[in-house]
Structures are given as C-alpha cells and as structure tokens.
Amino acid sequence: MPTDPAAAAEHLRAVVGADPVRTALFFDFDGTLAPIVDDPATATAVDGALDLLEGLALRFRRVAVVSGRPRSFLEARVGPDVDLSGLYGLETRVDGVVRDHPDAGRWRAVVAEVATAGADALPAGVLVEAKGLSLTVHYREAPGAEAAVLAWATSAGAASGLELRPAKRSVELHPPLEVDKGTTVLALSEGCRTVAYLGDDVGDLPAFAALDRLAADGVTTCKIAISSDELHPDVAGAADLLLDGPAAVVAALAPLVA
C-alpha cells in the first residue's frame, strides 16, 4: 500500500484512469465526500465533490454513490448522471430508474414504530434518525449514552425483527434482507473490468469484500479507505490505499476530469 499521500493519489488515478469506459467508481457519502458532522442533517459535500462526480460520470462507465442515507437525501444533492444507492441498496436510482427493494415496503411501519419508541426511551442528546425503510440512532453528541443505545437497539431489533448494524458513533436498524453495500456493488459492476470503492466506515466492509470477489474473477480493483480519527482498523486493514479526508478524494480524482 502506498503510504505517501501523493503516491496513493497517483496510484488510484493510474488504476481507474487506464480504461474509463469499462470502469466503475463507487463512493460512500458521509466521511468520503462530506465530513462527518454532529447533526447528520447538516452534512455537506466538500467543495468540488459533487462537480467531480458529474465530471467523472461523463467519462466512466458507472459512477455511483452508495450510502446509508435515504435516496431522497442523495437526490437533492447529486446530479442525475450519477447513480444512487440509498439505505445500503434498499432504495436506488440507476440509469435514471428509481426503485425500492421489492421486499422492503412491509418494513416501513415497523421502522416507524421502533423510531418513535426510541425517541421516547433513549437518553437526552441521542438522535433517532428515521429513514423510512431503516433508522439510525446517533450518540455522537451523547458519548456517555453508547451502552444504553446499544442495549436498547439490541432489544428493539430482537423484538421487531430489524437487523442491527454498527456505524460511526451510531447504530443502525435495517430490515433483515440480503442487501448491503457489497450486494449493491456487485450488481452495479456487471460488465466492468476495473472497479474502485471509496469508503470510511464498517458499513463499507461488505463493498471491500465484494471487490475481493471481483478481483478473484480477474477484475482490476482498488479499495480506498478515507482516513479520520474515527477510522476503524478493520477498514484501514482491508484497504489498498488511504486518502486523508474528503478533500483528498477530490484532489486525487480531479485530474481525471480536468
């Protein structure tokens, strides 16, 4: 793994820039295109990031944002030439077509009920973010509540059938469907000979694992972890390259659309 930031950026450009028409680029949103913030509603992509996606989409076979955010959040920010996978693949906009996972709709009422219960039961400072088909409980502004949040989420998941997933200073509850960033990346990489994924959280590990599967089939891959004080060692250990924050992502890839 290149450790020098300039070398890492150059290596990334060399890998993905060799054959753009057969290359897919996948980006997480929070922590990758936008800095992590205390209030998730205020998250904003760094300068140049959204223009970068649009420029890359004009050159590459596929450019997509693969995020735990709802599709509606991403659609309000990301242009129509970029594909979107929201809620880890439960909601998508691919090639201009908007779809929800066919088995997810029946979980909306369950998610709403659990989110309401969490808002009433959890300590002050904990934010329950209802996303329609899933929910996230944030304890970033109440770090002392971590144990209480995990205990509540474990109990709520067992009672409701929702699946627990850890994330940065938060925990997520999802429908128990075989959908994650890995299944999404595999589906959207069909026909590509080079695939890169950029992410920063444990929810991105299935995408990195998907790239390992593609590499075993002869696809050229590049797994990029975005560094921060909160980068999980498993994410760093699974990556081929490290880039130092969202601004470094823009700086590394901007020459490909200059």
Contacts in CASP RR format, 6 or more apart in sequence:
PFRMAT RR
TARGET T0000
AUTHOR 0000-0000-0000
METHOD contacts of the structure
MODEL  1
MPTDPAAAAEHLRAVVGADPVRTALFFDFDGTLAPIVDDPATATAVDGAL
DLLEGLALRFRRVAVVSGRPRSFLEARVGPDVDLSGLYGLETRVDGVVRD
HPDAGRWRAVVAEVATAGADALPAGVLVEAKGLSLTVHYREAPGAEAAVL
AWATSAGAASGLELRPAKRSVELHPPLEVDKGTTVLALSEGCRTVAYLGD
DVGDLPAFAALDRLAADGVTTCKIAISSDELHPDVAGAADLLLDGPAAVV
AALAPLVA
1 8 0 8 1.000
1 239 0 8 1.000
1 240 0 8 1.000
1 241 0 8 1.000
1 242 0 8 1.000
2 8 0 8 1.000
2 10 0 8 1.000
2 11 0 8 1.000
2 241 0 8 1.000
3 242 0 8 1.000
5 243 0 8 1.000
5 244 0 8 1.000
5 248 0 8 1.000
8 241 0 8 1.000
8 242 0 8 1.000
8 243 0 8 1.000
8 252 0 8 1.000
9 243 0 8 1.000
9 248 0 8 1.000
9 251 0 8 1.000
9 252 0 8 1.000
11 222 0 8 1.000
11 241 0 8 1.000
12 196 0 8 1.000
12 222 0 8 1.000
12 224 0 8 1.000
12 241 0 8 1.000
12 243 0 8 1.000
12 252 0 8 1.000
12 253 0 8 1.000
13 252 0 8 1.000
13 253 0 8 1.000
13 255 0 8 1.000
13 256 0 8 1.000
15 194 0 8 1.000
15 196 0 8 1.000
15 220 0 8 1.000
15 222 0 8 1.000
16 23 0 8 1.000
16 25 0 8 1.000
16 60 0 8 1.000
16 194 0 8 1.000
16 196 0 8 1.000
16 222 0 8 1.000
16 253 0 8 1.000
16 256 0 8 1.000
17 23 0 8 1.000
17 194 0 8 1.000
17 256 0 8 1.000
18 194 0 8 1.000
18 220 0 8 1.000
19 193 0 8 1.000
19 194 0 8 1.000
20 59 0 8 1.000
20 60 0 8 1.000
20 61 0 8 1.000
20 256 0 8 1.000
21 60 0 8 1.000
21 61 0 8 1.000
22 61 0 8 1.000
22 191 0 8 1.000
22 192 0 8 1.000
22 193 0 8 1.000
22 194 0 8 1.000
23 60 0 8 1.000
23 61 0 8 1.000
23 62 0 8 1.000
23 192 0 8 1.000
23 193 0 8 1.000
23 194 0 8 1.000
23 195 0 8 1.000
23 196 0 8 1.000
24 60 0 8 1.000
24 61 0 8 1.000
24 62 0 8 1.000
24 63 0 8 1.000
24 64 0 8 1.000
24 188 0 8 1.000
24 189 0 8 1.000
24 192 0 8 1.000
24 194 0 8 1.000
24 195 0 8 1.000
24 196 0 8 1.000
25 56 0 8 1.000
25 60 0 8 1.000
25 62 0 8 1.000
25 63 0 8 1.000
25 64 0 8 1.000
25 196 0 8 1.000
25 198 0 8 1.000
25 253 0 8 1.000
26 64 0 8 1.000
26 65 0 8 1.000
26 66 0 8 1.000
26 185 0 8 1.000
26 188 0 8 1.000
26 195 0 8 1.000
26 196 0 8 1.000
26 197 0 8 1.000
26 198 0 8 1.000
26 207 0 8 1.000
27 33 0 8 1.000
27 53 0 8 1.000
27 63 0 8 1.000
27 64 0 8 1.000
27 65 0 8 1.000
27 66 0 8 1.000
27 197 0 8 1.000
27 198 0 8 1.000
27 199 0 8 1.000
27 249 0 8 1.000
28 65 0 8 1.000
28 66 0 8 1.000
28 67 0 8 1.000
28 181 0 8 1.000
28 198 0 8 1.000
28 199 0 8 1.000
28 200 0 8 1.000
28 201 0 8 1.000
28 204 0 8 1.000
28 226 0 8 1.000
29 43 0 8 1.000
29 45 0 8 1.000
29 65 0 8 1.000
29 67 0 8 1.000
29 68 0 8 1.000
29 69 0 8 1.000
29 74 0 8 1.000
30 36 0 8 1.000
30 40 0 8 1.000
30 43 0 8 1.000
30 67 0 8 1.000
30 68 0 8 1.000
30 69 0 8 1.000
30 200 0 8 1.000
30 201 0 8 1.000
31 199 0 8 1.000
31 200 0 8 1.000
31 201 0 8 1.000
31 226 0 8 1.000
31 228 0 8 1.000
31 245 0 8 1.000
31 246 0 8 1.000
32 198 0 8 1.000
32 199 0 8 1.000
32 200 0 8 1.000
32 226 0 8 1.000
32 245 0 8 1.000
32 246 0 8 1.000
32 249 0 8 1.000
33 45 0 8 1.000
33 46 0 8 1.000
33 49 0 8 1.000
33 50 0 8 1.000
33 53 0 8 1.000
33 65 0 8 1.000
33 246 0 8 1.000
33 249 0 8 1.000
34 43 0 8 1.000
34 44 0 8 1.000
34 45 0 8 1.000
34 46 0 8 1.000
34 49 0 8 1.000
34 246 0 8 1.000
35 43 0 8 1.000
35 46 0 8 1.000
35 245 0 8 1.000
35 246 0 8 1.000
36 43 0 8 1.000
36 168 0 8 1.000
36 228 0 8 1.000
36 230 0 8 1.000
37 43 0 8 1.000
38 140 0 8 1.000
38 141 0 8 1.000
39 127 0 8 1.000
40 127 0 8 1.000
40 129 0 8 1.000
40 136 0 8 1.000
40 138 0 8 1.000
45 77 0 8 1.000
45 246 0 8 1.000
46 246 0 8 1.000
46 247 0 8 1.000
46 249 0 8 1.000
46 250 0 8 1.000
47 247 0 8 1.000
47 250 0 8 1.000
48 250 0 8 1.000
48 254 0 8 1.000
49 246 0 8 1.000
49 249 0 8 1.000
49 250 0 8 1.000
50 77 0 8 1.000
50 78 0 8 1.000
50 79 0 8 1.000
52 249 0 8 1.000
52 250 0 8 1.000
52 253 0 8 1.000
52 254 0 8 1.000
52 257 0 8 1.000
53 63 0 8 1.000
53 65 0 8 1.000
53 78 0 8 1.000
53 79 0 8 1.000
53 82 0 8 1.000
54 79 0 8 1.000
54 81 0 8 1.000
54 82 0 8 1.000
55 257 0 8 1.000
56 63 0 8 1.000
56 253 0 8 1.000
56 256 0 8 1.000
56 257 0 8 1.000
57 63 0 8 1.000
57 81 0 8 1.000
57 82 0 8 1.000
58 81 0 8 1.000
58 257 0 8 1.000
59 256 0 8 1.000
59 257 0 8 1.000
61 191 0 8 1.000
61 192 0 8 1.000
62 83 0 8 1.000
62 188 0 8 1.000
62 189 0 8 1.000
62 192 0 8 1.000
63 81 0 8 1.000
63 82 0 8 1.000
63 83 0 8 1.000
64 82 0 8 1.000
64 83 0 8 1.000
64 84 0 8 1.000
64 85 0 8 1.000
64 94 0 8 1.000
64 188 0 8 1.000
65 74 0 8 1.000
65 78 0 8 1.000
65 82 0 8 1.000
65 83 0 8 1.000
65 84 0 8 1.000
65 85 0 8 1.000
65 86 0 8 1.000
66 85 0 8 1.000
66 86 0 8 1.000
66 88 0 8 1.000
66 89 0 8 1.000
66 181 0 8 1.000
66 184 0 8 1.000
66 185 0 8 1.000
66 197 0 8 1.000
66 207 0 8 1.000
67 74 0 8 1.000
67 84 0 8 1.000
67 85 0 8 1.000
67 86 0 8 1.000
67 88 0 8 1.000
68 86 0 8 1.000
68 87 0 8 1.000
68 88 0 8 1.000
68 131 0 8 1.000
68 134 0 8 1.000
68 172 0 8 1.000
69 86 0 8 1.000
69 87 0 8 1.000
69 131 0 8 1.000
70 86 0 8 1.000
70 87 0 8 1.000
70 91 0 8 1.000
70 131 0 8 1.000
70 132 0 8 1.000
70 133 0 8 1.000
71 84 0 8 1.000
71 86 0 8 1.000
71 87 0 8 1.000
71 91 0 8 1.000
71 92 0 8 1.000
71 93 0 8 1.000
71 98 0 8 1.000
74 84 0 8 1.000
74 86 0 8 1.000
74 93 0 8 1.000
75 84 0 8 1.000
75 93 0 8 1.000
78 84 0 8 1.000
80 96 0 8 1.000
83 92 0 8 1.000
83 93 0 8 1.000
83 94 0 8 1.000
83 95 0 8 1.000
83 96 0 8 1.000
83 188 0 8 1.000
84 91 0 8 1.000
84 92 0 8 1.000
84 93 0 8 1.000
84 94 0 8 1.000
85 91 0 8 1.000
85 92 0 8 1.000
85 94 0 8 1.000
85 181 0 8 1.000
85 184 0 8 1.000
85 188 0 8 1.000
86 92 0 8 1.000
87 131 0 8 1.000
87 133 0 8 1.000
87 134 0 8 1.000
87 174 0 8 1.000
88 134 0 8 1.000
88 174 0 8 1.000
88 179 0 8 1.000
88 180 0 8 1.000
88 181 0 8 1.000
88 184 0 8 1.000
88 203 0 8 1.000
89 101 0 8 1.000
89 179 0 8 1.000
89 180 0 8 1.000
89 181 0 8 1.000
89 183 0 8 1.000
89 184 0 8 1.000
90 100 0 8 1.000
90 101 0 8 1.000
90 104 0 8 1.000
90 133 0 8 1.000
90 134 0 8 1.000
90 174 0 8 1.000
90 175 0 8 1.000
90 177 0 8 1.000
90 179 0 8 1.000
91 98 0 8 1.000
91 99 0 8 1.000
91 100 0 8 1.000
91 101 0 8 1.000
91 104 0 8 1.000
91 133 0 8 1.000
92 98 0 8 1.000
92 99 0 8 1.000
92 100 0 8 1.000
92 184 0 8 1.000
93 99 0 8 1.000
94 188 0 8 1.000
100 133 0 8 1.000
101 133 0 8 1.000
101 177 0 8 1.000
101 179 0 8 1.000
103 175 0 8 1.000
103 177 0 8 1.000
104 133 0 8 1.000
104 175 0 8 1.000
104 177 0 8 1.000
105 133 0 8 1.000
107 133 0 8 1.000
107 162 0 8 1.000
107 175 0 8 1.000
108 132 0 8 1.000
108 133 0 8 1.000
110 160 0 8 1.000
110 161 0 8 1.000
110 162 0 8 1.000
110 175 0 8 1.000
111 130 0 8 1.000
111 131 0 8 1.000
111 132 0 8 1.000
111 133 0 8 1.000
111 134 0 8 1.000
111 135 0 8 1.000
111 162 0 8 1.000
111 173 0 8 1.000
111 175 0 8 1.000
112 130 0 8 1.000
112 132 0 8 1.000
113 160 0 8 1.000
114 135 0 8 1.000
114 156 0 8 1.000
114 157 0 8 1.000
114 160 0 8 1.000
114 162 0 8 1.000
114 173 0 8 1.000
115 128 0 8 1.000
115 130 0 8 1.000
115 135 0 8 1.000
117 156 0 8 1.000
118 128 0 8 1.000
118 137 0 8 1.000
118 152 0 8 1.000
118 156 0 8 1.000
119 128 0 8 1.000
121 152 0 8 1.000
122 128 0 8 1.000
122 137 0 8 1.000
122 145 0 8 1.000
122 148 0 8 1.000
122 149 0 8 1.000
122 152 0 8 1.000
123 142 0 8 1.000
123 145 0 8 1.000
123 148 0 8 1.000
124 142 0 8 1.000
125 139 0 8 1.000
125 141 0 8 1.000
125 142 0 8 1.000
125 145 0 8 1.000
126 137 0 8 1.000
126 138 0 8 1.000
126 139 0 8 1.000
126 141 0 8 1.000
126 142 0 8 1.000
126 145 0 8 1.000
126 148 0 8 1.000
126 149 0 8 1.000
127 137 0 8 1.000
127 138 0 8 1.000
127 139 0 8 1.000
127 140 0 8 1.000
127 141 0 8 1.000
128 135 0 8 1.000
128 136 0 8 1.000
128 137 0 8 1.000
128 138 0 8 1.000
129 135 0 8 1.000
129 136 0 8 1.000
129 137 0 8 1.000
129 138 0 8 1.000
133 174 0 8 1.000
133 175 0 8 1.000
134 162 0 8 1.000
134 172 0 8 1.000
134 173 0 8 1.000
134 174 0 8 1.000
134 175 0 8 1.000
135 172 0 8 1.000
135 173 0 8 1.000
136 167 0 8 1.000
136 170 0 8 1.000
136 171 0 8 1.000
136 172 0 8 1.000
136 173 0 8 1.000
137 149 0 8 1.000
137 152 0 8 1.000
137 153 0 8 1.000
137 170 0 8 1.000
137 171 0 8 1.000
137 172 0 8 1.000
137 173 0 8 1.000
138 169 0 8 1.000
138 170 0 8 1.000
139 145 0 8 1.000
139 146 0 8 1.000
139 149 0 8 1.000
139 169 0 8 1.000
139 170 0 8 1.000
140 168 0 8 1.000
140 169 0 8 1.000
140 170 0 8 1.000
143 169 0 8 1.000
149 171 0 8 1.000
150 171 0 8 1.000
153 164 0 8 1.000
153 171 0 8 1.000
153 173 0 8 1.000
154 164 0 8 1.000
156 162 0 8 1.000
156 173 0 8 1.000
157 163 0 8 1.000
157 164 0 8 1.000
157 173 0 8 1.000
160 173 0 8 1.000
161 176 0 8 1.000
162 173 0 8 1.000
162 174 0 8 1.000
162 175 0 8 1.000
162 176 0 8 1.000
163 173 0 8 1.000
163 174 0 8 1.000
163 175 0 8 1.000
163 176 0 8 1.000
164 171 0 8 1.000
164 172 0 8 1.000
164 173 0 8 1.000
165 171 0 8 1.000
165 172 0 8 1.000
165 173 0 8 1.000
165 174 0 8 1.000
165 203 0 8 1.000
166 172 0 8 1.000
166 202 0 8 1.000
167 201 0 8 1.000
167 202 0 8 1.000
167 203 0 8 1.000
168 200 0 8 1.000
168 201 0 8 1.000
168 230 0 8 1.000
169 230 0 8 1.000
180 203 0 8 1.000
180 206 0 8 1.000
181 203 0 8 1.000
181 204 0 8 1.000
181 206 0 8 1.000
181 207 0 8 1.000
181 210 0 8 1.000
182 206 0 8 1.000
182 207 0 8 1.000
182 209 0 8 1.000
182 210 0 8 1.000
183 206 0 8 1.000
183 210 0 8 1.000
184 207 0 8 1.000
185 195 0 8 1.000
185 197 0 8 1.000
185 207 0 8 1.000
185 210 0 8 1.000
185 211 0 8 1.000
186 210 0 8 1.000
186 213 0 8 1.000
186 214 0 8 1.000
189 195 0 8 1.000
189 210 0 8 1.000
189 214 0 8 1.000
189 219 0 8 1.000
192 219 0 8 1.000
193 219 0 8 1.000
193 220 0 8 1.000
194 219 0 8 1.000
194 220 0 8 1.000
194 221 0 8 1.000
194 222 0 8 1.000
195 211 0 8 1.000
195 214 0 8 1.000
195 219 0 8 1.000
195 220 0 8 1.000
195 221 0 8 1.000
195 222 0 8 1.000
196 221 0 8 1.000
196 222 0 8 1.000
196 223 0 8 1.000
196 224 0 8 1.000
197 204 0 8 1.000
197 207 0 8 1.000
197 208 0 8 1.000
197 210 0 8 1.000
197 211 0 8 1.000
197 221 0 8 1.000
197 222 0 8 1.000
197 223 0 8 1.000
197 224 0 8 1.000
198 224 0 8 1.000
198 226 0 8 1.000
198 243 0 8 1.000
198 249 0 8 1.000
199 207 0 8 1.000
199 224 0 8 1.000
199 225 0 8 1.000
199 226 0 8 1.000
199 235 0 8 1.000
200 225 0 8 1.000
200 226 0 8 1.000
200 227 0 8 1.000
200 228 0 8 1.000
200 231 0 8 1.000
200 235 0 8 1.000
200 245 0 8 1.000
201 232 0 8 1.000
201 235 0 8 1.000
202 232 0 8 1.000
202 234 0 8 1.000
202 235 0 8 1.000
204 225 0 8 1.000
204 235 0 8 1.000
205 234 0 8 1.000
205 235 0 8 1.000
205 238 0 8 1.000
208 223 0 8 1.000
208 235 0 8 1.000
208 238 0 8 1.000
208 239 0 8 1.000
209 238 0 8 1.000
211 219 0 8 1.000
211 221 0 8 1.000
211 222 0 8 1.000
211 223 0 8 1.000
212 221 0 8 1.000
214 221 0 8 1.000
215 221 0 8 1.000
221 240 0 8 1.000
222 240 0 8 1.000
222 241 0 8 1.000
223 238 0 8 1.000
223 239 0 8 1.000
223 240 0 8 1.000
223 241 0 8 1.000
224 239 0 8 1.000
224 240 0 8 1.000
224 241 0 8 1.000
224 242 0 8 1.000
224 243 0 8 1.000
224 249 0 8 1.000
225 231 0 8 1.000
225 235 0 8 1.000
225 236 0 8 1.000
225 237 0 8 1.000
225 238 0 8 1.000
225 239 0 8 1.000
225 241 0 8 1.000
225 242 0 8 1.000
225 243 0 8 1.000
226 242 0 8 1.000
226 243 0 8 1.000
226 244 0 8 1.000
226 245 0 8 1.000
226 246 0 8 1.000
226 248 0 8 1.000
226 249 0 8 1.000
227 236 0 8 1.000
227 242 0 8 1.000
227 243 0 8 1.000
227 244 0 8 1.000
227 245 0 8 1.000
228 245 0 8 1.000
236 242 0 8 1.000
243 249 0 8 1.000
243 252 0 8 1.000
END
